[in-house]
Amino acid sequence: ARRAVAKHRYDLVILDIALPDGSGLDLLIDLPQETGVIVFSAAEMDEKLGDRVQAMMTKTRASEIDVAKLVRRMLVASRNAAGPTVQARE
């Protein structure tokens, strides 16, 4: 994940905090400030994760539809905040 974050720019990242090899939250320091972050985990979450995390969802309480709706809202909000963009034409 660290290599991917270093190599590519992401509009939105969904992190799990309980991974076999560590916490997804460790990636927060590697993400650009403008990257949206959703913590989606079955593990208990600290409500005080700070301004870096825009949303938190518990796997046992959120459906796939809930996650999809949240992702869509965050991406739309991010694009609206960025202002108009030029679309490539084929």
Number of C-alpha atoms within 10 A of each C-alpha: 9 10 8 9 14 11 9 7 12 14 13 16 17 18 20 20 19 16 11 6 6 11 13 17 16 12 15 16 9 13 19 14 11 13 16 20 24 20 21 21 20 14 13 9 15 8 9 7 13 8 9 16 19 13 17 18 19 16 15 10 8 12 12 9 9 12 17 11 12 15 19 12 11 19 15 12 11 16 12 11 9 10 7 8 8 5 6 5 4 3
